[in-house]
Amino acid sequence: MKEFDPRLNAAWWALRIGLGVGPILAGIDKFFNILTNWEMYLSPIATRVLPVKDTTFMHVVGVVEIIAGIIVLSRWTKIGSYIVGLWLIGIAINLMTTGMFYDLAVRDLEIAVGAFALSQLTAVREGSMATEIAQGNHSRLTATF
């Protein structure tokens, strides 16, 4: 594939915005607990081994999520989407070890698949951009990106 099919742009943007903004909002909410009380999702195993209070740990989690979302929205979308995907798998594992919240664990694994799809679309898009630059088609690039 020499060029990124423009029909995939809407999917790429939807995944990029969703997987960028979602973690940022969830990360911010770790400080305010407006969406939910995040500590209730923390595995009892984790609470026993963590050297800090649950609230402090969730604040750290929030910072990581905010950073991951920003990376997805930056020029490092591919790396950011891998980070978000791996982070979601970790969250799913944590949720499964609670003995409940299996539905949320499945949802997070499905979103992780979306993060993987974004990484793959981004790789193709970046390859297409490199090809366009090498061929000197700068005017087409600005219209596509």
C-alpha positions in Angstrom: 0.0 0.0 0.0 1.7 3.2 -1.2 -0.8 5.7 0.1 -3.1 5.9 3.1 -6.7 5.3 1.8 -8.5 8.6 2.7 -11.6 6.6 3.5 -9.7 5.5 6.7 -9.1 9.0 7.9 -12.5 9.2 9.8 -11.7 5.9 11.6 -8.2 7.1 12.4 -9.4 10.4 13.8 -12.2 8.9 15.8 -9.8 6.4 17.4 -7.2 9.0 18.0 -9.6 11.5 19.6 -11.4 8.9 21.6 -8.2 7.2 22.9 -6.6 10.5 23.6 -9.4 12.4 25.2 -10.8 9.4 27.1 -7.7 8.7 29.2 -7.2 12.4 29.9 -10.8 12.8 31.2 -10.5 9.6 33.3 -7.1 10.7 34.6 -8.4 14.1 35.6 -11.4 12.4 37.3 -9.0 10.3 39.5 -8.5 13.5 41.5 -12.3 14.5 41.7 -14.2 11.2 41.6 -17.1 12.8 39.8 -17.6 9.9 37.3 -17.1 7.2 39.9 -15.2 6.4 43.1 -12.2 4.9 41.4 -10.7 3.3 44.5 -13.6 0.7 44.5 -12.1 -0.8 41.3 -8.7 -1.4 42.9 -8.0 -5.1 43.4 -7.7 -6.2 47.1 -4.4 -7.8 46.0 -3.2 -4.4 44.9 -4.3 -2.6 48.0 -2.3 -5.2 50.1 0.9 -4.7 48.2 0.9 -1.0 47.4 3.2 1.0 49.6 0.9 4.1 49.4 -2.8 4.8 50.2 -5.3 3.9 47.6 -6.1 7.5 46.9 -2.5 8.4 46.3 -2.1 5.4 44.0 -5.2 6.5 42.0 -3.7 10.0 41.7 -0.6 8.5 40.2 -2.8 6.4 37.9 -4.5 9.6 36.8 -1.3 11.3 35.9 -0.2 8.3 33.9 -3.5 8.3 32.0 -3.3 12.0 31.3 0.2 11.6 29.9 -0.8 8.6 27.8 -3.8 10.5 26.4 -1.6 13.5 25.5 0.9 11.2 23.8 -1.9 9.7 21.7 -3.0 13.3 20.6 0.6 14.3 19.9 2.8 13.4 16.9 3.6 10.1 18.8 0.2 8.6 18.3 1.5 5.1 17.5 3.6 5.0 20.7 0.8 6.5 22.7 -1.7 4.0 21.4 0.5 1.1 22.5 0.8 2.7 25.9 -2.9 3.1 26.2 -3.5 -0.5 25.0 -1.1 -2.0 27.5 -2.5 0.2 30.3 -6.0 -1.0 29.5 -4.8 -4.6 29.6 -3.3 -3.9 33.0 -6.6 -2.3 34.2 -8.5 -5.4 32.9 -6.2 -7.7 34.8 -6.7 -5.6 38.0 -10.5 -5.7 37.5 -10.5 -9.5 37.0 -8.6 -10.0 40.3 -11.3 -8.1 42.2 -13.6 -11.1 41.7 -16.2 -8.8 40.1 -16.3 -6.1 37.4 -15.7 -8.7 34.7 -17.9 -6.7 32.3 -15.7 -3.7 32.7 -12.6 -5.9 32.2 -14.0 -7.2 28.9 -14.8 -3.6 27.9 -11.3 -2.5 28.6 -9.9 -5.4 26.6 -12.1 -4.4 23.7 -10.9 -0.8 23.9 -7.3 -2.1 24.0 -8.0 -3.8 20.6 -9.1 -0.3 19.4 -5.8 1.1 20.6 -4.0 -1.6 18.7 -6.0 -0.8 15.6 -5.0 2.9 16.0 -1.3 2.0 16.2 -1.6 -0.1 13.0 -3.5 2.6 11.2 -0.9 5.2 12.3 2.0 3.0 11.1 0.4 2.8 7.7 -0.4 6.5 7.7 3.2 7.4 8.7 4.6 5.1 6.0 2.3 6.8 3.5 3.5 10.2 4.7 7.2 9.2 4.3 6.5 7.9 0.8 4.7 11.2 -0.1 7.6 13.2 1.2 10.1 11.1 -0.7 8.1 11.6 -3.9 7.8 15.3 -3.3 4.0 15.4 -3.1 3.9 17.9 -0.3 0.6 19.5 -1.5 -1.3 16.2 -1.1 0.1 15.8 2.4 -1.4 19.0 3.7 -4.8 18.0 2.4 -4.6 14.5 3.9 -3.1 15.4 7.3 
